[in-house]
Amino acid sequence: MFLPLIFVTGLAGIMFGQLGSIISITLLGSLFIALSLTPMLCSRWIKPFNHNQKNRTVSKFFLWGEKVFKTIENKYERILSFDLSNRKKILFPLIFIFLASLILIKFIGTGLMPDTDTGDIDVRFSLSENARLKESEKAVLKVAEFYKKFVPETDNYYAFVGESKKGIGAAMGMDEGPNIGESGAKLVSKDKRKRSTSEIADLLRRKTKEIPGIEKFSVIATTPMKQVLMGGGKQIEIEIIGHDLNKTNALAEKVKGIMEETKGAVDIRVSRKKPRFEVWIKVDRQKAAQLGVNVATVAQVLRSNYYGTEASKFRDAGDDFDIFIQLKEKERSTMDNIGNITVPSISGKLVKLKNIAKIEDAQGPVEIERKNRERIVKVGCDTYKRPLGDVKKDVEEKMSKLVLPNGITLDFGGEVEEQRKTFGDLFLLLIVGVVLIYMIMVSQFESLKTPFIIFFSIPFAFIGVAWALFITGTTLNLMSFMALIMLMGVVVNNAIVLVDYTNILRARGLSLPEAVKQAGKHRLRPVLMTTFTTIFGMLPLAVSHGWGAEMWQPFGITAIGGLLVATFVTLVLVPVVYTIAFRKEEAVKT
């Protein structure tokens, strides 16, 4: 089941590709040891048990354990006798329970990855496109003040506005500019606070809404790893694709309204920014040529005056600081100021910009985002107190009533789209794994029928998984899916142990019912040992509450729930199905 993981692409491949290769190599190594070293060590170290050994405490413990197992084996043998005499009474109720349990799927939420409470919170916001840096600074200081007033669990916090040197933030998928601000905090560890990161994030969300001037904001409480894997996007994103900016903007507002009405949708955001006031400078190339002015020189002068030019560096205590030169704000704040800027000509004379260019007020888009060469605008949201799949379903139902203008299409993106792709890859992995297991068992048993008997226990593992996820309120996510893949191998292994020994006993001349009973009795112990060692190994994952525990809890819960039910089905149902499958062959023999 783990070998196909090596070939999975996308997010599942990034997270579990190496896991597949490591487990496959480890299992091959353990197989070699089991067939070579283990028999040799058993022949040398295992001796008949001496009840009169000196350590009476150990002896009593072994005798007590043997007595318990003998009691369980005898009771199981009686249960098996009843099952074989009442096959229909066992088979049909279990099938009914399986079908009824499928209803639970509707009540189990879905998501890509479980949210982990690492204590990281980021508040990112933007003011209007025309906002000055000082306005953004005031706003970000107000956000930072919230940590002092309302979040005593804060360990440390930071705040910054504007843009990083050379646009490093933009390269990481973050917005930058004088109207952009961010304030984040690191909370104390979970055991030192009563509130979760999500609860504190919701409080900050309500407080940030009260700050005047903030047009868009997001409160991010996910793990840094998840932000990197998802590229900083929203959990649900609606991609509106079309060339007409007015039509796509209008549709984006409608989609935004739908999300605002949807329970559990928070931090709703439209990716396209509002038009920004601009100054268009249209150089008259003929006049400029007559006066000996180069258009490139005009652009260079404007950039130097307004953005600034690095003139030198200042060194202090071993640190270098760039020194930029630009016009004073008073000299670059009006249209007349722009027109009076002088540009050097080829001859060295200074020419005023208004003499060679037309200067106009205008509005224009800040940026035009594209996907596959098509213009696109994204409307996104995150989720709070509702599973991602449920929120996506509600949004999709409401959007189905929208009438799309000609030339406009809609598509899902963000985490929900990555979830669809990842679940598709993992489902294909399950199918490939089952096919490979079937092929191996066909060659091993030299029968097409026997592997189907073994596979009969697999669907019933989903009963335990469904109930475990439903009772604990856990979503079906990437980690749950990985546990399902692991379950296939363990469940099949238990059934193989039972069926293989039944075949051996039949080959020795035992009748079908007697072979099934004896196989169940003698293979009950290894089946229970395999199951409970796996369950005890998964128990810390399911119940732990330390840092990052939320990431692995779905894995442990899924594995434990599936194993408990699958083991019961293997011990009760597989013998019944085996006798039904081979009853005709038994009749021919007798």
Buried (B, 14 or more C-beta within 10 A) or exposed (E): BBBBBBEBEBBBBEBBBEEBBEBBEEEEEEEEEEEEEEEEEEEEEEEEEEEEEEEEEEBEEBEEEEEEBEEBBEEBBEBBBEBBEEBEEBBEEBEEEBEEBEEBEEEBBBBBBBBBBBBBBBBBBBBBBEBEBEBBBBBBEBBBBBBEEBBEBBEEBEBBBBBEEEEEBBEEEBBBBBBBBBBBBBBEEBEEBEBBBBBBBBBBBEBBEEBEBBBBBBBBBBBEBBBEBBEBBBBBBBBBBBEBBEBBBEBBEBBBEBBEEBEBBBBBBBBBBBBBEBEEBEBEEEEBEEBBBBBEBBEBBBEBBEEBEEEEEEEEEEEEEEEEEBBEEEEBEEEEBBBEBEBBBEEEEEBEBBBBBEBEEEEEBBEEBEEEEEBBBBBBBBBBEBBBBBBBBBBBEBBEEEEEEEEBEBEBBBBBBBBBBBBEBBEEBBEBBBEEBBEEBBEEBEBEEBBBBBBBBBBBBBBBBBBBBBEBEBBBBBBBBBBBBBBBBBBBBBBBBBBBBBBEBBEEEBEBBEBBBBBBBBBBEBBBEBBEEBBEEBEEBBEBEEBEBBBBBBBBBBBBBBBBBBBBBBBBBBBBBBBBBBEEEBEEEE
